[in-house]
Amino acid sequence: MREALNLARNNNAVPIYNDKHAESTFTYRKTYMDPTNSSIFCTASRTVWFPDEKSYAVRTNLVGKYRLGGIAVWTFGMENIAAMSAVREIAKSIAPDQVVATISTDLEQIPYGSIVNLNASFKLPDKTPVSALNVRFEIKNSNDTNWRSISVGTTDAAGLISLPVVIGEKSSIRLVSEGSWERDEGKTAEKTISVVPKIVLPLPTSVKVGATYPITGQLFPRVAGVKLSVVQDGKPATSVTTDNNGSFTFNIAPATTGVHTYQLLMNAGPKNPAASSEIFTILVR
């Protein structure tokens, strides 16, 4: 096809584009003479058909129209640069399918160490499910500047995916599908999961009156500088602050015999909701 225009120009022919066949055509006449006798000659009429850039644009548009995998062209080294440019422009203009992703969870606030079940759906705008789609689970908490991928999965025939996950602190979560030339990357909305901290308080069940007992406990997640209030018999008694490992220590020194209760309270903060330990009962003898 690269030499077709030169052939038309050399023979004073004008190519005309045929919409029905999506190709250009021209007819030219050429006279051939006997090299040994100029009185002997013949005139041949030839019709030429060839694809040009418009032809390839029409064919390339079929990829987007019918969701084809692509086109193949035999050029035998005669490709036209303008035609290849037209193919590239059409390829760039074919918009990938938009993937509509939604997310839901069974819980939005969980105790520390508990499992939250994520469910997501990936579909095209016409509600067609996208199956066998690679999906990654991403998370971001207050310490992160970027999203972190911590798990991957694949959608089923209905375009659904379910993931059980354990989240250690208040975090934003989302599910993201891989993008390709035929589909955009699909992202669910961000969902925030709050985690109620766990306060471990190992108290003895029985102590002697007047004695002092050091109590060491643990906060999960392990966060430093968290203030905890110690409540004795329903009344504020003292407060403690966690160290770098989330541990804390305080003393109890019951002054009277009988049954006494202890509990630790933690106020709500930007990273966590309010939390409390169990109410522990101690026999003072």
Order of alpha helices (4+ residues) and beta strands (2+ residues): alpha-beta-beta-beta-alpha-alpha-beta-beta-beta-beta-beta-beta-beta-beta-beta-beta-beta-beta-beta-beta-beta-beta-beta
